[in-house]
Amino acid sequence: MTVTRSATVTLPAEEQILVTREFDAPKELVFKAWTTPELVRRWWHANRGEMTVCEIDLRPGGAWRYVMVAGRRDGSRLPRCLPRDRPQ
């Protein structure tokens, strides 16, 4: 899988951030890489630390939670999901 180095960030609504980026890979593989906890754990940290928690609930109203430890700092993220349909 090849990754382009640029992403587009827009603010479609007051409480939304949309990041768009193109990957040179099948859309099903990209979807799986972003929605499967075991796969996210493999790439999210980018060798900057350890991901200690990776929970993804794609159901309507669900959320995802990542916790990463890097050095003496840790960070948690708990945004809400707005699930998209699986790629077709």
Buried (B, 14 or more C-beta within 10 A) or exposed (E): EEEEEEEEEEEEEEEEEEEEEEBEEEEEEBBBBBBEBEBBBEEBBEEEBEBEBBEBEBEEEEBBBBBBBEEEEEEEEEEEBEEEEEEE
